[in-house]
Amino acid sequence: KIRKYLMAVELGKRIITSIILFLIAIFCILIHKFVFVLILIVTLFVCFNEWRDINYKYFKKKQHNNWKYFFVQFVGLVYLFIFLSTSIALRGNNSESIAFFIIILCICIFSDIGGYVFGKVIGGKKLTKISPNKTISGSLGSFIFSILPVLLFNLQNYTGVSFEVLPINIALCLIVSLVCQLGDLLISYFKRLNKVKDTGTILPGHGGLLDRIDGLIFAIPTVYILKITQIF
């Protein structure tokens, strides 16, 4: 009973945090491109500091190798810049591109929630040694939940946004979910190297800001590539 209670409390924190972050994100995306870029820069600044902190113990303090530490930080900084530039490009300036950006954001959020819910409720065999908390059932839950935005945006008719239930849209959801999960595992790998549970403590139920958007920072550049290559 205690375990179920703690799980319910943790899930409640994650849901509340997710809702708050989602509303803030929607506001920043819609209000003005300048505000969106400004908040994005601040977010990535916080993420870079968390990335630097979680890698300090293994790459600098333990290895006593400033070059490896510098290289890891440099790669992280370059990739966050790629995420920044592709986010700005994908968000665009018209209502259609903004709506598409919000849909991708929703897919990432639903994928994360699905993984957590299925992983905690069903449990079962571990997915990988990289992250002991990740299970096969959680991975399947991420894929299943990632499809929900297709249904939600297809059923509603009051936002002017349509995301039809088509094989290509479902495939997009599954690809985004896969990339989100891989991004999550990559950050988990570096956390495991440094023997830390979270990248930070800024978000209740999530840990650090990087913990929250670890999948998103890989999903956005991937979707941008799919868009410019006209695959989707």
Long-range contacts (C-beta under 8 A, 24 or more apart in sequence): 7-120, 10-205, 11-116, 11-117, 11-120, 11-205, 12-205, 13-204, 13-205, 13-206, 14-113, 14-116, 14-205, 14-206, 15-113, 16-204, 16-205, 17-203, 17-204, 17-205, 17-206, 17-212, 18-109, 18-112, 18-113, 21-203, 21-212, 22-105, 22-109, 25-105, 26-102, 29-91, 29-98, 29-101, 29-102, 29-105, 30-98, 33-88, 33-91, 33-93, 36-88, 36-91, 37-88, 40-84, 40-87, 40-88, 41-84, 43-209, 43-213, 44-80, 44-83, 44-84, 46-200, 46-202, 46-209, 46-210, 47-80, 47-199, 47-208, 47-209, 47-210, 47-213, 47-217, 48-73, 48-76, 48-77, 48-80, 50-199, 50-200, 50-208, 50-209, 50-210, 51-76, 51-80, 51-190, 51-199, 51-210, 52-76, 53-199, 53-200, 54-190, 54-191, 54-194, 54-196, 54-199, 54-210, 55-190, 55-193, 55-194, 56-194, 57-194, 57-195, 57-196, 58-193, 58-194, 79-217, 80-217, 82-221, 83-217, 83-220, 83-221, 86-220, 86-221, 86-224, 87-220, 89-224, 90-220, 90-223, 90-224, 90-227, 95-160, 99-159, 99-160, 99-161, 102-161, 103-149, 103-153, 103-161, 103-163, 104-176, 104-219, 104-220, 104-223, 105-216, 106-149, 106-152, 106-153, 107-146, 107-149, 107-172, 107-173, 107-176, 107-177, 107-219, 108-176, 108-180, 108-215, 108-216, 108-219, 110-145, 110-146, 110-148, 110-149, 111-142, 111-143, 111-145, 111-146, 111-176, 111-177, 111-180, 111-181, 111-215, 112-142, 112-180, 112-184, 112-215, 113-145, 114-138, 114-141, 114-142, 114-143, 114-144, 114-145, 114-146, 115-139, 115-141, 115-142, 115-145, 115-181, 115-184, 116-141, 117-141, 117-145, 118-142, 118-144, 118-145, 128-185, 130-185, 130-188, 130-189, 130-192, 131-184, 131-185, 131-188, 131-189, 131-192, 134-184, 134-185, 134-188, 139-181, 142-177, 142-180, 142-181, 143-174, 143-177, 143-178, 145-177, 146-173, 146-174, 146-176, 146-177, 146-180, 147-173, 147-174, 149-173, 168-232, 172-223, 172-226, 172-232, 175-222, 175-226, 176-219, 176-222, 176-223, 179-215, 179-218, 179-219, 179-222, 180-215, 180-216, 180-218, 180-219, 181-215, 182-218, 183-214, 183-215, 183-216, 183-217, 183-218, 183-219, 184-214, 184-215, 186-214, 186-218, 187-211, 187-214
